[in-house]
């Protein structure tokens, strides 16, 4: 009885498990294919020169690693699916609500007081907010006098300098303050209504009335 060399028999047995790329597309080696290769190698090894324990253990460790990666991929897919479902639920609850975002424009219902805020980096003795209409004309100014550094709230009554109530619409708010010997512009935080929500991509997008789309991460406060 003759014994064929290890290399020839093993190569012949493993040929049937080779991953061929006839179409040019890549194909991944999964745990089942890996196990088939390992069993074929054990079945066709030379009895006079069996595989070493160290090499065999290393191959088993590789198999365990492949299986672990597949389980991790399955877990991540499940986690992503749950996250997307959570996003959809969160999105449905935001439609019709009011949020506070960093912007200089807002749709204002002038029949009631408009409440917003600005970010003041340093204490100032002269803080004010100019209000512009859609044509770019200054229609009012909110004088706030001296204010300490931080988030500062302000209210516009929806009236022009003469006390006349202006029509509802989109208005621009330009906040300024004098500190460190200069007059500087400030960031304003204005309310906006959520008309709809766009799902997909890496982040939830809120479609705000009069402002367009902004990412959820820019929202500072979610109102009622």
Secondary structure as GFF3:
##gff-version 3
##sequence-region A 1 224
A	DSSP	alpha_helix	6	15	.	.	.	ID=ss1
A	DSSP	alpha_helix	31	43	.	.	.	ID=ss2
A	DSSP	three_ten_helix	47	49	.	.	.	ID=ss3
A	DSSP	alpha_helix	53	94	.	.	.	ID=ss4
A	DSSP	beta_strand	98	102	.	.	.	ID=ss5
A	DSSP	beta_strand	105	108	.	.	.	ID=ss6
A	DSSP	beta_strand	114	120	.	.	.	ID=ss7
A	DSSP	beta_strand	124	132	.	.	.	ID=ss8
A	DSSP	beta_strand	138	147	.	.	.	ID=ss9
A	DSSP	beta_strand	150	156	.	.	.	ID=ss10
A	DSSP	beta_strand	169	179	.	.	.	ID=ss11
A	DSSP	beta_strand	182	198	.	.	.	ID=ss12
A	DSSP	beta_strand	205	208	.	.	.	ID=ss13
A	DSSP	beta_strand	212	215	.	.	.	ID=ss14
A	DSSP	three_ten_helix	216	218	.	.	.	ID=ss15
A	DSSP	beta_strand	219	222	.	.	.	ID=ss16
###
